[in-house]
């Protein structure tokens, strides 16, 4: 039963990753990482498919082997966070406390992404 739950979760995360590959404000890498983790516990065949995937494989391998976020994915993630906040700011016109709270969460996330290695360390 648990294996099936991991498998269905993996499929769900792959779906989100595909959506994120086409929407600039939605990340895809984190969903690929989550999907791979789910497939590692439920379906070695799907895990291998993700690792060998033309678009998602390199990011996934970089994360698994080096804890790295590839430079292009890192730039897109940071740009997406900024774009998301600007959209939030202008569309919602939040109260100052809410604006500060959301900004704090995004800044914390951006710092985490920015400080990850971009590839193998020498």
N, C-alpha and C positions, 0 to 999 in steps of 0.2 A: 504493500500500500504506500509506504513512504517513498519507495523507488518511483512509483507512478506519479506521486506528487512532485518529486524533483524533475521528472521528465516533462510534465505539463508546465511547470514553472520555467524550465529551460526553453520550451517552445514559446511561451509568453514573452520571455526576455529577448529571444531572437526576433520576435515580431516588433518589439519596441526598438531594438537596434536597427532594423531595416527602416522603420519610420524615422529614426534619428539620423540615418544616413542621408535622408532627403530634406529634413527640416533643419535649418541652420541653428535654431535656438534649442534643439533637443539633442543631448549627447547620445552617441551610440556605443562608445567604448565601454562605459560602465555596464551597459546591458549585455554586451558580449562577454564581459568578464563574469557577470552573474550567471549567464546562460552556460558558460563553460563549467563553472563550478557545479551547477545543477546536473549537467550531462556527465560530469566526472563521477557523480554518484548514482547515475541511472542508465546512461547509454554511452559506452566507449565509442561506438560508431558515430554518434552525433558529435561527441567531443572532438574526435579526429576530423570530422567534416569542418567544424569551426576552426580548428587549428590550421587546417590546410586551405581555408577560404581565402580567395584572392584579395578581398578588401578587409575582412576582419581578422584574418590570421596573423598578419604582422604585428598589429597592436596587441593582440592577445598574447602572442609569444614574448613580446618585449615586456609586458607586465609580469608574466609568469617567471621569466628568467632573470629579470633585472629590477623589477618593481618600477619600470620605466613607462612613461607616456611619451609616445613619439611626438616630435616637434609640431607636425601638422595638426595632430589631434589636440595637443596642448593649446595651440593658438586658437583652434576652433572652439574649444571648451571655454577659454577665457573670453573670447569675443562673444560667444553665446550668453555667458553670464552677464556681461556688460549690456548687451542688447536686451536681454530679459529684464534687467533692472530698469533700463531706460523706458522700455514699454510699460512696465509696472508704474514707474514714476509719472509718466504723462497720461496714461489711460486711467489709472485708479486715483491719482492725486491723493496719495495716502497722508494720513495724519503724521506729524513728525516722529512720534514714537514708533509707529509701524514702519515708516521709511528707514529709521535707524536700525530697527530689528532685522528687517530684510537685508539691508546693506551689510550688517554685521555677519549674517549667515553667508551671504555671497562672498564677502571678502575672505572669510575663513576658508571657504571652499576654494576660492581662487588662489590663496596662499598655498594650500595643500597641493593643488594641481601644479602650480608654478615651481614648487620646490621638489617635485619628483624628478628623478633623472630622465634625460631624454634618450638614453640608450645605454649600452654597456659602459661601465666605468673602467678607466685604465688601470 
